[in-house]
C-alpha cells in the first residue's frame, strides 16, 4: 500500500479565516470521507497552539513547525498577517526551506505575497487578491501577474485569488491528487455550487 501523504495548512496571527478554513473544509472532507486515497491534512504554526485570526476566530494548530510531519503539499493562506512576514527573514527562510523539500506549494489570497518575497515566484505566473495585484508585481517584477484567474497552477506551485478562491483551489488540488470524479464527489459533499444572491 502506498505511504500516506500529508497536506499542511499554515496558520499565523491575523490569517484570514476563510483563506485557511475554506481549503480545510474541502481537504478534510476529502481525506476523512475517502481514507482509501491515503492523504491526511493538518494545520501548523510557528510555535503550535492557539492562533487568533484576522476577524477574531481563535483556532488550534495541530503542530508547530518543529514537530510537523513531512509534507507533500503545503497550503499558505493570506490575510493582514502576511504583511509583516514580507520583511521577516526568519519566516521567509522557513518558506524557502519548505520549497526545497515540499513537492507542491499552494497559496491563497495574499499568501502569494509571501511566496513572492521569498523568491518562489520569480519568472512564474501567479495571482493574489485583486487589491494586492500591484504589490505582487512590485515584490517581483518578473512575475507574470494573472489578474483575472481564480487560481494559477504552474506545476509545483499553485496560487489563488482572494479568500473564497481558496475553495476552488483546494478542489483543484483534490482533482490533481485523486482525480476529477473524486473532486466532484467532494464538491457535491460540501454542497459547493456558487450562486451569489447579489
N, C-alpha and C positions, 0 to 999 in steps of 0.2 A: 504494500500500500504506500502511496506517495506520502511524504512527510507533510505535516500540516504547515500551511503558510500563514504568516501573520501580517495584519494590517494595523498600523498605529495612527491614531489621530492626535495631533499635538494640541495641548491646551496651554494657555498662558493668561496672565491678568489682562482683562479687557478684550478678550477674544469675543468676536460677535457670535452670539448664541447659535443662530441658525447655520452659520458657517461650519460649525463643528457638529451640532446636533442633527442637522439635515442629513449629511453623509452618514452619521452614526445610525440613524433610523434605517436608511437603506441597507447599509452594510451589516448591521446587527440582525435585521430581519432576514437577510440572505444567509448569514453564517449560522444562525440558530435554527432556521426553518429547513435548511438544506446542509446538514453537517457532512453529508457524503461528498460535498465539494471541497472539504478539507481546508477551509480557511477560518480564521478567527479574527476578531477585531477588539482592540482595547485602546485606552487613552493613556497619554503620557505627558508629563510636565517636567520642568527642570528639577524640581525637588519632590514631586509627588504631592499628595494631599489635596486640600481644597483649593479651588480656583474660582475667583469671582469674575464673572463675565461682564461684557460691556453694559448690559441692561439690568444687571443685578442678580442674575441667576448664579447660584453657587453650585459647582459640580466637583465631584471627587475624581481625581486622576487615578487610574489603576496602577500606574508605575511612575517612577522617576526616570530621568534619562539614564541614571546609573544601573537601574535594575530592570529596564525594559527588555523584552525579548528581542532577538534578532528579527529585523523587519524585512518583509518582501515588498511592502507598499507603505509609504508614509504620506499622510494627508495633512497639509499645513493650512489651517484656516486663516482668516483675516480679522479685521476689526481695528479699532483705535490702538489696541495693544501692539500692533505691528510697528507703529511709528517709532517708538524708542529703539526697537530692535534693528532698525536700519543703520544705527550707529553703535550697536552693541557688538563689539568684535568677538566676545566670547560666544554669543548666540550665533553670529554669522559663521564662526569657525565650526560650531557644532553642526550647523546646516551643511557646510562644506564636507565635513567628515561623513555625515549621513549619505551625501551624494556619492561618496566613494564606495559605500557598501550596500546601499538600498537600491534594488533594481528599478523600482518605479516610484517617482516622487510626484505628488499632485498637490496643487494649491487651490484654495477657494478665496475669491474676492481679493483683498489686499495681501493675502499670503504670498502672492506672486511678487509683491514689492520686496519681501524678504529674500525670496529666491534671486531676484534681480540684484539686490545689494550684495548678495553672497557670490555673485558671478555665475549663477547656474543658467541664466537665460541668454547669455551672450550669443548673438547671431541666430537666435531662435525665434519662432513665432510664439506669441503669448498674449494673454488678456488679463483683465482685472475689473474691478468695479468701475463703472463708467466715470465716476468722479475722480478716479485715480489714474486714468489712462495717460494723462500728460506726465504725471510723476513717474509712471513706469518708464516712459520714454526718456525722461531726464536722468533716471538712475543708470540707464544703459542705452545710449542712442542706437546701439547695434540691434536692439530687439525689434522684431517685426510685429508691431502692436496691432492686434486684431480687434478693432473696436466693436465690431458687430457680431462677434462669435459668442455663443453661450459657453462653450469651452473649446480649448485648443489641445488636441492630442498630438504631441511631437515625439511619439515613441516612448522614451524613458522619462519624459516629463509632460505632465498634463497641467494646464492652468484653466481656471474657470472664472467667469464673470462674477458679479456681485451676489452675495448672500444666498438667495434661493437657487442660484445656478449650481451650487454645490450638490444639490439633489440630482440634477441632471448628470453632473459629472460622475457622481457615485454610481448611478445606474449604468453609465458608460463603463465604469470600472468593472461592474458585475458582468457586463457583456464581454469585455476583454478577457476576464479571468474565468468565466464559466459559460459563456455563450449567449446568443441573442434570446433564446427561449427562456433561459433562466432569468435574464434581466426582465423580460416581460412578466414572468411569474412574480418577481419581486415588485415590480411596478403595480401589478394588479393587487398584490397582497397588501401594500400600504395605501392602496386606492389613490395613487398619484395620477391625476388626469386633469391638468390645469385648465380651468375655465374661469378666468377672473371675472368677478361680479361688476367691475367698473372698467 
